[in-house]
């Protein structure tokens, strides 16, 4: 009987030892998997820049999966910098800039599908720069800027559907520039707002629940 009991104890001990080893191996396996996942998350991207003979900088960006994006810049005879962008999926876009007689820069962007966007800029008599934008779908928008007597620039934007937005700026006695926006809502203003007051808080009158 004692021999049988001893044999049973030995068998039980051996079984426990095998189970412990298996659990340890499983834990190591999980640790290795987590380590691999951590390495995957820590994959790197590289950006290589180089200057050409004309002094402009080209760029090649390589992502974690080896896909690349290249930006090849070149300086034209008028000094404007053009660019050819080759994307990670092989599509190519071009940016063609040209300087007009008034010194402002026009731009034509051609996308991978061949559609173009043109930005035609011109300088007004007051020095403000206007722009006419023709989109990829053929719609035209205009930006009409004008400088007031206080030196700040107002703006009227007319969209392809004829809707307008005006931004009327004025300079306060403290030098801060306020603005009144009429028309299409802009992202820079909260919903329902039509004016921006940049007067320093310490000189603003207290109104509402705290004031009169």
Secondary structure, DSSP 4 states (H G I P E B T S, - for coil): -HHHHHHHHHHHHHHHHHHHHHHHHHHHHHHHHHHHHHHHHT---EEEEEE-TTS-EEEEEE-TTS-EEEEEEEE-TTSPEEEEEE-TTS-EEEEEEEE-TTS-EEEEEE-TTS-EEEEEEEE-TTSPEEEEEE-TTS-EEEEEEEE-TTS-EEEEEE-TTS-EEEEEEEE-TTSPEEEEEEES--TTS-TT--EE--S-GGGSPP-TTS--
